[in-house]
Each structure stands twice: as C-alpha cells, then as structure tokens.
Amino acid sequence: MRKLKVGIIGGGIGGVALAASLKRRGIDSHIFERAPAFGEVGAGIQMTPNAVKIMRALDVFEPLQKISFLPQNIIGRNWKTAREMWRTPLAEDCPRLYGAPFFHVHRADLHRILLERIDLEATTLGTACMEVGQKGNTAFATFADGKEFEADVIIGADGIHSTVRKSLFGDEPSLFTGNMCWRAVVPFDKPPFDYVTPDSSFWLGPNGHVVTYYVSGGAAVNIVAVLETKDWVQESWNVRSSRDELLAGYKGWHENLQKLFSRADNVFKWGLFDRDPMPTWTKGRMTLLGDAAHPMLPFLSQGAAMAIEDGFVLSGALSDTADVPEALKRYESLRRPRTSRVQLESRERGRTYHLSSRFAQIKRDLGYRWKSFINPQSSGLGANWVYEYDAAAQLRDTRPLSQAAE
C-alpha cells in the first residue's frame, strides 16, 4: 500500500503534535509555517491529564516532566480576601483517577520537545498559505510565493485566523465577547511560595478573574488576567501592554496579586473573541485541527490540549484506513462532539467566573463548597469529564471493522 503524504498548514502546537503523531505511525508529513522561524509566544499552558496521556503515547513523557511544574491543587479564591471557594487536589489524585499527572509548562518548552520528535527537513518556514483545494484524489495548497504543494490530504492547523478554514468555508466573523485578557510570564530566582502558592489559582471577582501558576519547573509564574471591557481589543497574542495598565485593571484586588503584577515586565493583551461550534470541519481530502476548527475561550485551559488530542486521533484515523475521505469523516465524528462541548462549557465558565451580583456570588460559592464536599474533582472548573478522556482508548474502541477483526 502506497504511503500517505500529508500537508500540514501551521507549525504551532497543534501542527507539530500532528506531525509527531504521524511520524510515530510511519506516515510522511510536511509542515508549512508562515513565521520565518519556529517559536511560540511566551506563555504558560496547563497540560491536563488528557493531554499528558497523549504525550506519554508519543514517548515524550520524560522530557515533558523535566520542563514542567507539578501543581498541588486547583484553588478558587475570592478576588479581595483570598478566601478559598474550592480546592481540587491534583498532584496525588490525577495519576490515580485519570491515568496521568497534571503539569504546568511554558508554551515554548512544549513546542521545543515536540519539534524534537519530527523531521525538521520536512518543514518550510516563512511561507504563507493563500488557498487550499482538491483535484480528483489530490489535495493541494498554494502559497504567496506562487508555489503549490500536492498531497493525499491537507490539514489546516493554522490557528484562530485560519486561511484554510476561510478557503474551505468562507470568512465567518468572530464575535467580541466583551472580555480582554492580559498575559505575562514573570521569572524568579526562586519560587515566591509566600505569595504565589504551588497551585493553579483562580481568583474570581466581579467582572473579571485571574489565573496564576508556575511554569519552567518553578522558575517563573504565568499570569492570565481576564477583565470585562466595553472597548474592543485586538484579537492577537502579541499586542504590547504594560505593567501599569495591568495593575490599573485590578486595583483593589488582593495584595498577593498586586505584588506579583508589580514584577511583570513583558505584558501582552488581546481581546477574547468567540465562535459557535462548526457543523463540519472537512471537505473531501481537507480538514481542520485545533483553533482552526474549534477556537475556544481559555476558561477551561483546553486550547492546546484539544489540538494535541486532535492530532493524535487524526493520525490514528489516517493510519487505520487507506480511504482518506473516510478517515477524515471518522476523525471528525470522534472529535467534533467533544470539542464542541469544551467550547460551550468554556463559554459558560466565563459567565460564572465574573458574577457581579453579591447574591449570585454567594449562591455560586455555596455550590462550589457543596460539590467539594461531595467530590472535590467535580467542583470549581468541574472538568473531571475532560481529564478522564483517553484518546488512544477511543481509537481502539472505534476502529473500522476491517481493522478490528485483525
């Protein structure tokens, strides 16, 4: 049987994870990246157990562990008093309950260890995809320099502003959610545990929330600070902001946050835009992956995890059958219900995090405490259903009949 040839548009976390998954299954791929060099915006990622299980399957668990920080809990805190609203144990519970630990990593570190698992010769940098299409049994991508690449399948892993998505389905506008977000990574000589605990801390306040956690083995703290605003903010990860602007947005919040924010030098901001789940990702021999397929708000910390899951499941689907359109249909049928639920529940978390009514806050917080009493894993984010997912098991359980009989 002739080996498949796969073209991947986009060399971020999702595209590189797909290439690593394909290589492990003996399938050739070529990545086309718009940027002139590989590199990820300096920010943190919460690698939840569902994603860590895939990293183990890709044989990168040990490198991942070396670059990670192991958080003890997810803790919900009051914005002003730091009073705990919930505590979800992670360090000891995740391996036992979900089959893998929960890690915090720096995005650039994760990208680097995935790059080490692909063939760098099969990458083209500094090239912008302009269009994709299909001629018979061949998919193609054309680029700004006039060149064209043909393959058995083309995958759009080119992010929230996906050219591939626009080429396949038109330019559907995104909607501004009324939220803006600051990101910063604050380096430290040693972890400041006295005011940043070794947890994933969710500080919930009126009309905003802040998430803080350690990355780079505890050598830095990642800040994600979301605030409702009437002003439109550009949908980009690299708009420069400032320490003063960040501090002004959270005036009156707890002193530990003020102390942390005062150490932030490189601060970026962007607007949070939302899209409804797509009815389909696929046309013939072309499909989408990651943010190109299902851009989601960051309130469940699943953007990177969903892209990694996509890549692993897609590689398995392509490996299990020589019929590319059928493989892409299977991939979408396995992934779209899950990613759609994550999209919608992430949207709902944004609403519950930002309650401004004191009565509504009390009702919400009592709900957190009651759920914590019943099952700490179901309180707070309530993401235990996300973490327990096992992509490898799903692929095994849904193999085509021709493969399952072998």
C-alpha positions as a printed Julia matrix, in Angstrom:
406×3 Matrix{Float64}:
   0.0    0.0    0.0
   1.38   3.41  -1.01
   2.38   5.62   1.92
   0.24   8.66   2.54
   1.58  12.15   2.02
   0.17  14.78   4.38
   0.5   18.56   4.15
   0.12  20.5    7.41
  -0.55  24.22   7.24
   0.66  25.73  10.53
   3.59  24.85  12.77
   2.24  25.7   16.2
   1.48  23.23  18.98
  -1.31  21.51  17.04
   0.56  21.2   13.76
   3.75  19.89  15.34
   1.82  17.47  17.59
   0.11  16.12  14.48
   3.43  15.71  12.66
   4.9   13.87  15.67
   1.85  11.58  15.84
   2.02  10.85  12.1
   5.73  10.09  12.23
   5.18   7.61  15.03
   2.72   5.78  12.76
   5.06   5.85   9.76
   3.14   8.5    7.8
   5.04  11.25   5.97
   4.07  14.87   6.51
   5.35  18.32   5.62
   4.71  21.44   7.74
   4.31  24.89   6.2
   4.66  27.75   8.68
   4.07  31.43   7.99
   6.63  32.65  10.54
  10.3   32.8    9.48
  11.35  30.65  12.44
   9.76  28.22  14.85
   8.92  29.82  18.15
   5.93  30.22  20.42
   4.69  33.3   22.25
   6.0   33.19  25.8
   3.04  31.99  27.84
   2.05  29.08  30.03
  -0.04  26.02  29.27
  -1.91  23.79  31.67
  -1.17  20.26  30.45
  -4.13  18.4   31.86
  -4.12  14.57  32.17
  -5.99  14.04  28.89
  -3.11  15.73  27.02
  -0.36  14.18  29.14
  -1.63  10.69  28.23
  -1.01  11.54  24.59
   2.48  12.85  25.34
   3.2    9.51  27.0
   1.94   7.68  23.9
   4.3    9.84  21.8
   7.19   8.82  24.08
   7.82  12.36  25.32
   6.62  11.95  28.88
  10.09  12.17  30.43
  11.1   15.33  28.51
   7.72  16.84  29.41
   8.19  16.02  33.08
  11.63  17.67  33.08
  10.32  21.01  31.78
   7.15  21.02  33.9
   5.93  22.18  37.26
   3.67  19.81  39.23
   0.82  21.82  40.81
  -0.68  20.58  44.04
  -4.28  21.74  43.55
  -6.65  23.91  41.61
  -7.84  26.5   44.12
 -10.64  29.0   43.67
 -10.06  32.22  45.62
 -12.0   35.35  46.39
 -10.56  38.3   44.48
 -10.24  40.53  47.53
  -9.82  38.29  50.6
  -8.14  35.21  49.07
 -10.72  33.06  50.85
 -10.89  29.59  49.32
 -14.07  28.72  47.44
 -12.93  25.29  46.3
  -9.83  23.07  46.31
  -9.4   20.32  43.72
  -6.42  18.04  44.54
  -4.14  17.34  41.57
  -0.66  16.04  42.41
  -1.71  12.79  44.06
  -5.21  12.39  42.65
  -4.72  12.85  38.9
  -2.5    9.79  38.26
  -4.86   7.63  40.3
  -8.12   8.98  38.86
  -7.19   9.88  35.29
  -4.11   7.82  34.49
  -1.66  10.71  34.16
  -0.42  13.75  36.1
  -1.38  17.39  35.62
   1.54  19.6   34.57
   2.19  23.31  34.04
   4.58  24.09  31.18
   5.91  27.03  29.24
   4.48  27.01  25.72
   7.91  27.43  24.13
   9.28  24.44  26.08
   6.38  22.23  24.98
   6.81  23.31  21.37
  10.53  22.53  21.52
  10.15  18.96  22.79
   7.52  18.25  20.13
   9.82  19.64  17.44
  12.43  17.12  18.57
  10.02  14.35  17.51
   9.54  15.46  13.89
  11.72  15.65  10.78
  12.8   19.27  10.58
  13.86  18.71   6.98
  10.18  18.25   6.18
   9.29  21.81   7.18
   9.1   25.04   5.23
   9.25  28.32   7.14
   8.38  31.85   6.1
   5.68  30.76   3.66
   2.07  31.94   3.78
  -0.71  29.67   2.54
  -3.2   31.5    0.34
  -5.64  28.77  -0.65
  -6.33  25.05  -0.5
  -8.3   22.86  -2.87
  -8.75  19.43  -4.38
  -8.24  17.95  -7.84
  -9.59  14.42  -8.05
  -7.76  12.33  -5.46
  -5.17  15.01  -4.75
  -5.38  17.91  -2.3
  -3.24  20.99  -2.82
  -2.15  24.19  -1.11
  -0.92  27.31  -2.86
   1.4   29.86  -1.26
   2.16  33.55  -1.5
   5.34  32.89  -3.5
   3.31  31.11  -6.19
   4.42  27.6   -5.26
   1.98  24.74  -4.88
   2.16  21.61  -2.72
   0.22  18.46  -3.55
  -0.6   15.69  -1.08
  -3.13  12.99  -0.29
  -4.55  15.18   2.47
  -4.17  18.81   3.6
  -4.69  19.73   7.27
  -5.39  23.3    8.38
  -3.64  23.74  11.74
  -3.17  27.45  11.17
  -4.91  28.85  14.22
  -7.82  31.1   15.0
  -7.3   33.21  11.85
  -7.08  30.09   9.68
  -6.6   30.67   5.97
  -7.54  27.05   5.36
 -10.87  27.47   7.16
 -11.62  30.61   5.14
 -10.71  28.81   1.91
 -12.98  25.86   2.72
 -15.92  27.52   4.46
 -15.71  31.28   3.95
 -14.73  34.06   6.3
 -17.2   33.72   9.17
 -16.77  36.7   11.5
 -15.95  36.15  15.15
 -17.8   37.97  17.92
 -16.09  40.04  20.6
 -17.09  38.65  23.99
 -16.6   41.87  25.91
 -13.55  40.38  27.62
  -9.92  41.33  27.29
  -7.0   39.31  28.58
  -3.51  40.15  29.77
  -0.74  37.55  29.68
   2.66  37.73  31.32
   5.35  35.32  32.47
   7.28  36.6   35.5
  10.71  35.0   36.09
  12.02  34.35  39.62
  15.37  33.27  41.06
  13.43  31.0   43.39
   9.68  30.34  43.64
   7.92  33.02  45.76
   5.74  30.49  47.58
   4.92  33.07  50.27
   2.57  34.91  47.89
   2.16  32.56  44.9
   1.2   29.12  46.16
   2.26  26.0   44.19
  -1.22  25.6   42.74
  -3.33  26.65  39.79
  -5.08  29.58  41.49
  -8.31  31.0   40.1
  -9.09  34.43  41.6
 -12.75  35.2   40.88
 -14.0   38.76  41.11
 -16.77  40.97  39.8
 -16.44  41.3   36.02
 -13.11  39.51  35.86
 -10.81  36.74  37.04
  -7.09  35.98  37.26
  -5.29  32.63  36.92
  -1.74  32.19  38.21
   0.52  29.15  38.12
   4.2   28.18  37.97
   5.95  27.12  34.76
   9.53  26.21  33.77
   9.98  23.95  36.77
   9.03  26.76  39.16
  11.39  29.36  37.68
   8.54  31.61  36.5
   4.89  32.39  37.18
   2.35  32.58  34.38
  -0.39  35.21  34.63
  -3.69  35.1   32.75
  -5.87  38.06  33.73
  -9.31  38.5   32.16
 -11.43  41.61  32.55
 -14.72  42.68  31.02
 -14.48  45.84  28.94
 -16.63  47.94  26.65
 -13.64  48.71  24.45
 -12.7   46.42  21.58
  -9.25  44.88  21.96
  -7.42  43.33  19.01
  -7.67  39.53  18.65
  -3.93  38.89  18.81
  -1.43  37.4   21.24
   1.32  39.93  20.64
  -0.19  43.35  21.33
   2.07  45.06  23.84
   0.62  46.29  27.11
   2.33  47.43  30.31
   2.67  46.67  34.0
   0.84  49.91  34.82
  -2.12  49.0   32.61
  -2.33  45.56  34.22
  -2.19  46.99  37.75
  -4.82  49.61  36.91
  -7.2   46.92  35.71
  -7.07  45.13  39.07
  -6.96  47.99  41.52
  -8.32  46.81  44.87
  -7.67  43.11  44.22
  -5.71  41.07  46.77
  -2.24  42.24  47.76
  -0.62  38.99  46.6
  -1.81  39.71  43.06
  -0.63  43.31  43.29
   2.79  42.11  44.41
   3.0   39.63  41.54
   1.78  42.1   38.91
   4.35  44.66  40.07
   7.07  42.23  38.92
   5.67  41.84  35.38
   7.89  43.39  32.71
   6.7   41.88  29.42
   2.91  42.17  29.35
   0.71  41.38  26.36
  -3.02  41.81  25.86
  -5.68  40.69  23.45
  -9.41  40.59  23.02
 -11.32  37.38  23.55
 -13.49  36.54  20.56
 -15.9   33.64  20.31
 -17.26  31.39  17.57
 -20.0   28.81  17.7
 -19.03  25.17  17.04
 -18.79  24.48  13.31
 -21.23  21.97  11.73
 -18.34  20.37   9.84
 -14.56  20.71   9.52
 -13.98  18.57   6.45
 -14.27  18.8    2.67
 -13.04  15.81   0.72
  -9.34  15.41   1.48
  -9.04  18.56   3.58
  -9.86  19.16   7.22
  -9.11  21.4   10.19
  -7.4   20.91  13.55
  -7.05  22.86  16.8
  -8.06  26.52  16.89
  -8.7   26.48  13.13
 -11.53  24.02  13.79
 -12.74  24.93  17.28
 -11.38  28.2   18.7
 -12.36  28.33  22.34
 -12.24  30.71  25.25
  -9.44  29.87  27.69
 -11.64  29.32  30.76
 -11.19  25.52  30.86
  -7.5   25.71  29.88
  -8.03  23.28  26.98
  -6.92  25.06  23.81
  -3.57  23.3   23.46
  -4.88  20.03  24.91
  -7.67  19.82  22.34
  -5.21  20.45  19.49
  -2.91  17.7   20.8
  -5.88  15.32  21.07
  -6.94  16.25  17.52
  -3.5   15.43  16.13
  -3.32  12.07  17.85
  -6.82  10.98  16.79
  -6.34  12.24  13.22
  -3.08  10.33  12.85
  -4.79   7.18  14.12
  -7.71   7.58  11.74
  -5.37   8.04   8.76
  -3.32   5.04   9.87
  -6.33   2.74  10.16
  -7.64   3.1    6.6
  -6.32   3.9    3.13
  -9.57   5.72   2.31
  -8.64   9.32   3.16
 -12.13  10.88   2.98
 -13.46   8.07   5.19
 -10.59   8.58   7.65
 -11.32  12.31   7.86
 -15.02  11.62   8.45
 -14.08   9.27  11.29
 -11.7   11.82  12.77
 -14.38  14.49  12.74
 -17.05  12.17  14.16
 -14.74  11.32  17.07
 -13.55  14.85  17.76
 -16.32  17.31  16.98
 -18.78  16.32  19.75
 -16.04  16.58  22.38
 -14.53  19.85  21.2
 -17.98  21.39  20.78
 -18.8   20.59  24.39
 -15.49  22.06  25.56
 -16.16  25.21  23.51
 -19.6   25.71  25.0
 -18.64  24.86  28.57
 -15.64  27.2   28.36
 -18.06  29.94  27.36
 -20.27  29.13  30.36
 -17.31  29.25  32.79
 -16.65  32.82  31.68
 -20.15  33.76  32.77
 -19.96  32.1   36.19
 -16.47  33.39  36.98
 -17.45  37.06  36.54
 -20.67  37.39  38.51
 -21.12  40.95  39.82
 -24.23  40.44  41.95
 -23.35  39.67  45.56
 -26.35  37.33  45.85
 -25.31  35.46  42.7
 -21.73  35.17  44.01
 -22.92  33.71  47.32
 -25.15  31.2   45.53
 -22.29  30.19  43.21
 -19.77  29.85  46.06
 -22.15  27.72  48.13
 -22.49  25.47  45.11
 -18.71  25.16  44.9
 -18.48  24.2   48.56
 -21.27  21.65  48.35
 -19.73  19.99  45.28
 -16.33  19.97  47.02
 -17.9   18.13  49.95
 -19.44  15.51  47.64
 -16.49  15.17  45.23
 -13.62  17.7   45.04
 -12.97  16.69  41.42
 -16.43  17.88  40.38
 -16.18  21.34  41.97
 -14.66  24.55  40.65
 -13.89  24.01  36.99
 -15.84  20.74  37.06
 -13.5   19.38  34.39
 -13.14  15.78  35.55
 -15.01  14.69  32.41
 -12.32  16.46  30.37
  -9.4   14.89  32.2
 -10.62  11.29  32.11
 -10.7   11.16  28.3
  -8.25   8.72  26.72
  -7.68   9.32  23.0
  -5.79   6.06  22.49
  -8.6    4.04  24.06
 -11.19   5.82  21.92
  -9.26   4.98  18.77
  -9.02   1.32  19.81
 -12.71   1.13  20.66
 -13.84   2.67  17.37
 -11.52   1.03  14.87
 -13.0    0.26  11.46
 -14.41  -3.27  11.22
 -11.64  -4.32   8.81
  -9.03  -3.3   11.37
 -10.87  -4.5   14.47
 -11.05  -8.02  13.05
  -7.28  -8.28  12.7
